[in-house]
Amino acid sequence: MISLHDFQNIELRVGEITAAERVAGADKLLKLTLDLGDETRQTVAGIGQSYEPEKLVGKQVVVVSNLEPAVIRGIRSEGMILAVGETGTDIVLIAPERPVQKGMRVR
């Protein structure tokens, strides 16, 4: 369990995927470029068995934007894309039901 205060410190924002490509040597990993309205970020997501990179461009997703950056397979990941499902082909990205302004906070 986390406190309400801890939860309020998590910054969830809507980003639009502007570029996506497979990470060399990894069947599950995709490198994504995200437009968060006021900045561009790069993330690495384990969704490569559920999504083809070229079909992700233009899609809006929910991102944990204040997560400490991590290096995954030598690539700096600056956020976390939210999704549901187990590993493999059943992963579904969390997205707004209709287009919204890039960078909007999820409340």
C-alpha positions in Angstrom: 0.0 0.0 0.0 1.1 3.5 -0.7 -0.2 6.7 0.8 -2.4 9.2 -1.0 0.5 11.6 -0.7 2.8 9.1 -2.5 0.3 8.6 -5.3 -0.1 12.3 -5.8 3.6 12.5 -6.4 3.4 10.3 -9.5 3.1 12.4 -12.6 1.0 10.7 -15.3 1.0 12.6 -18.6 -0.3 11.9 -22.1 2.3 11.6 -24.8 2.1 11.0 -28.5 4.4 8.4 -30.0 6.3 10.1 -32.9 8.8 7.4 -33.6 9.2 3.7 -32.8 11.8 1.1 -33.6 12.8 -2.3 -32.4 15.8 -2.6 -30.1 18.5 -4.7 -31.8 18.8 -8.2 -30.2 15.7 -7.9 -28.2 12.4 -9.4 -29.4 10.2 -7.6 -26.7 11.8 -4.2 -26.6 10.8 -1.1 -28.6 12.5 2.3 -28.4 9.8 5.0 -28.5 10.1 8.8 -29.0 7.3 10.6 -27.2 6.0 14.2 -27.7 4.8 15.4 -24.3 3.8 18.8 -25.6 6.6 20.9 -24.0 9.4 18.3 -24.5 10.4 15.1 -26.3 11.3 12.0 -24.4 12.7 8.6 -25.3 11.5 5.4 -23.6 12.1 1.7 -23.9 9.0 -0.5 -23.6 8.6 -4.3 -23.5 5.7 -4.3 -25.9 7.5 -5.6 -29.1 5.5 -8.9 -29.2 2.2 -7.1 -29.0 2.8 -4.1 -31.3 4.5 -3.4 -34.6 6.6 -0.2 -34.3 5.2 1.4 -37.5 1.6 1.1 -36.2 2.4 3.0 -33.0 3.3 6.3 -34.6 0.6 8.9 -33.8 -0.9 6.9 -30.9 -1.4 8.6 -27.6 -0.3 6.8 -24.4 -0.2 7.4 -20.7 3.4 7.9 -19.4 4.9 8.0 -15.9 6.9 11.2 -16.6 8.7 11.8 -13.4 10.2 8.3 -13.1 14.0 8.4 -12.6 15.7 7.6 -16.0 17.1 4.1 -16.5 19.5 2.6 -19.1 18.0 -0.4 -20.8 20.2 -2.3 -23.3 22.4 0.8 -23.6 19.4 3.1 -24.3 18.3 5.9 -21.9 14.7 5.4 -21.0 13.0 8.6 -19.7 9.7 7.4 -18.4 7.4 4.4 -18.4 4.5 3.7 -20.8 1.5 2.3 -18.9 0.0 -1.0 -20.2 -2.0 -4.0 -19.0 -1.5 -7.7 -19.6 1.2 -10.2 -19.1 4.4 -10.5 -21.2 3.9 -11.7 -24.7 1.2 -10.9 -27.2 -1.6 -9.8 -24.8 -0.2 -6.4 -23.7 -2.6 -3.5 -24.3 -1.4 0.1 -23.9 -3.3 2.5 -21.7 -4.6 5.5 -23.8 -7.2 8.2 -23.6 -10.5 7.2 -25.2 -10.2 10.2 -27.6 -7.3 12.5 -28.6 -6.3 15.1 -25.9 -3.7 17.8 -25.8 -0.2 16.3 -25.6 1.4 16.6 -22.1 -1.9 16.8 -20.2 -1.8 15.4 -16.7 -3.9 12.4 -15.9 -6.1 13.1 -12.8 
